[in-house]
Structures are given as C-alpha cells and as structure tokens.
Amino acid sequence: MSYIRKSTYYFDKPGPQNTEDCARFALERARELSIGRVVVASTSGKTAEIFSRFFMGTGISLVVVTHVVGFSKPGEWEFSPQTARRLKEAGVTIVTGTHVLSGLERAFSRSPKVGGGSRSEAVAEALRKLIAVGLKVAVECTLIAADQGAIPVDQEVVAVGGTASGADTVCVILPAHTSSFLDLQVREIVAMPRER
C-alpha cells in the first residue's frame, strides 16, 4: 500500500494563528495513515486545549509535552494546573521532561567559565534555522515522549510544534529514544510556515 501525500500546507507566517489549522491537519493525517498517537507541544495549556477539542472521541491518543519545571523561572511549571486536571480527566497524557536538545548542555554553553556550543545544541539550531522552529520542537517533544514511555518507538506518530506559542508545524515521525536519536525519522512534513 502506498501513502504518497500530494502536498504540504504552508502558512504565510509562523505563530499561534495557525493552531486550529494544525490540529485539523494533524487529525486528517493521523486518520489517513491510521496513526494512533499525536504528540503536541504546549507551554501554558492553550494549545493542548485546542487539540483536545479536535481529538476528543476520535480514538486517537493525544500526548501533550510541556516545558520542564524551571524552564522560565526556578521551581515554576508554566502549564496551567487547572488545564492539566481537565485534560487528564479527558484521557489526555501529559508529559514533562528535560529538553533533550538543550537541557544540561545549555548550562555549559551559557557559562562564562566553560562556554562554547554542544552537538545537541547544533542539532537544535540546524532544525530551527534550516527547516522550522516548530520542527525542532516536534522532534524534541517526540524524543521526550518516547523517553517517558508515553509513545512506542516502533510506530509512527503525528508530531506538532510551534514557534514561540501555538502550533505551526505538523509532521509524521518514527520516534526514537534520545539515546538512539539517529534512529528517529522525520517521514513527512504536513504543514509548516514558509517565513521563519
């Protein structure tokens, strides 16, 4: 059986105004490919709520990946606890894990004592600059979800990321664990912004 996609959707600009379209495209492609899980990045919970409305009752599992605690401020989780409670009650899986393409590496590269970039930060920067910020986010969230056991690594997922807030990039990924990063495959880009 062949799954050839005829086109990729391109948004004029990145940003949260594309979130509902991304949810629609993610659902459409998951159905077309019989993919059972969609992984979506959400910082505050707003994007997760939009996706939850689209996926409720579809039989497709929604996995939401949040920023790690302390990402913006020490000890603070940016995701709304009320939204987290509602989503969990609706059967949504919420995963919070260390950013695998920065995490510990960023502490050293930002340090005036150590300085310099790392290989994982180089991968992140390449994904951001060469393709789209949202692709970097989607790849990273897929790695985090796999490492937390929220998705299997032998089945494709639809992964969704964004630029700063909201969603603007949808892709199909064969996941991998972080320790097997080079086994991860971005198989399709369903939607992305043209302007970065």
C-alpha positions as CSV (number, residue, x, y, z in Angstrom):
1,M,0.0,0.0,0.0
2,S,1.3,3.4,-0.9
3,Y,0.9,6.6,1.1
4,I,2.0,9.5,-1.1
5,R,1.0,12.9,0.1
6,K,0.1,15.2,-2.7
7,S,1.1,18.4,-0.9
8,T,2.4,20.2,2.2
9,Y,0.4,23.0,3.7
10,Y,2.4,26.2,4.0
11,F,1.5,29.0,6.4
12,D,2.5,32.6,5.4
13,K,3.9,33.3,8.9
14,P,4.7,31.3,12.0
15,G,2.6,31.7,15.1
16,P,-0.5,30.8,17.2
17,Q,-2.9,31.9,14.5
18,N,-2.2,28.5,12.8
19,T,-3.0,26.3,15.8
20,E,-6.5,25.3,14.8
21,D,-5.4,24.5,11.2
22,C,-2.5,22.4,12.6
23,A,-5.0,20.5,14.8
24,R,-7.2,19.8,11.8
25,F,-4.2,18.8,9.6
26,A,-2.8,16.5,12.4
27,L,-6.2,14.8,12.8
28,E,-6.6,14.4,9.0
29,R,-3.1,12.9,8.5
30,A,-3.4,10.6,11.5
31,R,-6.6,9.2,10.1
32,E,-5.2,8.8,6.6
33,L,-2.2,6.9,7.9
34,S,-4.1,5.0,10.7
35,I,-1.7,6.6,13.3
36,G,-2.9,6.2,16.8
37,R,-1.0,8.9,18.6
38,V,-0.5,12.6,18.2
39,V,2.3,14.4,20.2
40,V,1.8,18.1,20.6
41,A,3.9,20.8,22.4
42,S,2.1,23.1,24.9
43,T,3.7,25.6,27.2
44,S,0.7,27.1,29.1
45,G,-2.0,24.5,28.1
46,K,-3.8,26.7,25.5
47,T,-2.6,24.7,22.5
48,A,-3.3,21.4,24.4
49,E,-6.9,22.5,25.0
50,I,-7.4,23.3,21.3
51,F,-6.0,19.9,20.2
52,S,-8.1,18.2,22.9
53,R,-11.3,19.6,21.3
54,F,-10.3,18.2,17.9
55,F,-9.2,14.8,19.1
56,M,-11.9,14.1,21.7
57,G,-13.9,11.0,20.7
58,T,-11.7,10.1,17.7
59,G,-9.9,7.1,19.3
60,I,-6.6,8.8,18.6
61,S,-4.5,9.3,21.7
62,L,-3.2,12.8,22.4
63,V,0.1,13.2,24.2
64,V,0.9,16.7,25.4
65,V,4.6,17.6,26.1
66,T,5.1,20.6,28.3
67,H,8.2,22.7,29.2
68,V,10.2,21.3,32.1
69,V,9.6,22.8,35.5
70,G,12.0,25.7,35.9
71,F,12.3,26.5,32.2
72,S,11.4,30.2,32.6
73,K,11.6,30.6,36.4
74,P,13.2,28.3,39.1
75,G,10.6,25.9,40.5
76,E,7.8,27.1,38.2
77,W,5.7,25.0,35.9
78,E,4.2,27.2,33.1
79,F,1.4,24.8,32.3
80,S,-2.0,25.6,33.9
81,P,-2.7,23.1,36.7
82,Q,-6.5,23.5,36.1
83,T,-6.0,22.7,32.4
84,A,-3.8,19.8,33.3
85,R,-6.5,18.4,35.5
86,R,-9.2,18.8,32.8
87,L,-7.1,17.2,30.1
88,K,-6.1,14.3,32.3
89,E,-9.8,13.7,33.1
90,A,-10.5,13.7,29.3
91,G,-7.8,10.9,28.9
92,V,-5.0,13.1,27.6
93,T,-1.5,12.1,28.5
94,I,0.7,14.9,29.8
95,V,4.5,14.5,29.8
96,T,7.0,16.9,31.3
97,G,10.7,16.1,30.7
98,T,14.0,17.7,30.2
99,H,14.6,19.3,26.9
100,V,16.9,16.8,25.2
101,L,18.3,19.2,22.6
102,S,19.5,21.7,25.3
103,G,19.0,20.6,28.9
104,L,22.3,20.2,30.7
105,E,24.3,21.3,27.6
106,R,22.8,24.8,27.8
107,A,24.2,25.3,31.3
108,F,27.7,24.8,30.0
109,S,27.3,26.7,26.7
110,R,25.9,29.8,28.6
111,S,28.6,29.6,31.3
112,P,31.3,32.3,31.0
113,K,33.7,29.7,32.6
114,V,33.0,27.0,30.1
115,G,31.3,28.5,27.0
116,G,31.1,27.0,23.5
117,G,28.3,25.1,21.8
118,S,27.5,21.4,22.0
119,R,26.5,18.8,19.4
120,S,22.9,18.6,20.7
121,E,22.6,22.4,20.5
122,A,24.0,22.3,17.0
123,V,21.3,19.8,16.0
124,A,18.6,22.0,17.5
125,E,19.9,25.1,15.7
126,A,20.1,23.3,12.4
127,L,16.5,22.1,12.7
128,R,15.4,25.7,13.7
129,K,17.3,27.6,11.0
130,L,17.2,25.1,8.1
131,I,13.6,24.0,8.3
132,A,11.4,25.5,11.0
133,V,11.4,26.2,14.8
134,G,8.3,24.0,15.0
135,L,10.1,21.0,13.5
136,K,12.8,21.3,16.2
137,V,10.0,21.4,18.8
138,A,8.2,18.5,17.3
139,V,11.3,16.3,17.1
140,E,12.3,17.2,20.7
141,C,8.8,16.5,22.1
142,T,8.8,13.2,20.3
143,L,12.1,12.3,22.0
144,I,10.8,13.4,25.4
145,A,7.5,11.4,25.0
146,A,9.5,8.3,23.9
147,D,11.9,8.6,26.8
148,Q,9.0,8.9,29.3
149,G,7.3,5.8,27.8
150,A,4.3,7.8,26.5
151,I,4.7,6.6,22.9
152,P,6.3,3.4,21.4
153,V,9.3,3.8,19.2
154,D,8.2,1.3,16.6
155,Q,5.0,3.2,15.5
156,E,4.7,6.5,13.6
157,V,3.2,9.5,15.4
158,V,2.0,12.8,14.2
159,A,4.1,15.4,16.0
160,V,3.2,19.1,16.3
161,G,5.4,22.1,17.4
162,G,5.3,25.8,17.1
163,T,7.3,29.0,17.0
164,A,7.2,30.8,20.4
165,S,3.5,30.0,21.1
166,G,0.7,28.0,19.5
167,A,1.3,25.4,16.7
168,D,2.5,26.0,13.2
169,T,4.3,22.8,12.2
170,V,2.9,19.3,11.7
171,C,5.0,16.3,10.8
172,V,5.0,12.5,10.8
173,I,7.8,11.0,12.8
174,L,9.0,7.5,13.5
175,P,10.1,8.0,17.2
176,A,13.3,7.0,18.9
177,H,14.7,7.4,22.4
178,T,17.2,10.1,23.0
179,S,20.0,7.6,23.4
180,S,19.1,6.4,19.8
181,F,18.5,9.8,18.4
182,L,19.9,9.0,14.9
183,D,17.2,6.3,14.5
184,L,14.5,9.0,14.6
185,Q,13.0,9.6,11.2
186,V,11.0,12.7,10.1
187,R,9.0,11.0,7.4
188,E,6.7,13.8,6.3
189,I,6.2,17.5,6.9
190,V,2.5,18.0,6.7
191,A,2.4,21.7,7.4
192,M,4.9,24.4,8.3
193,P,5.4,28.2,8.0
194,R,7.3,29.5,4.9
195,E,8.6,32.5,6.8
196,R,10.9,31.9,9.8
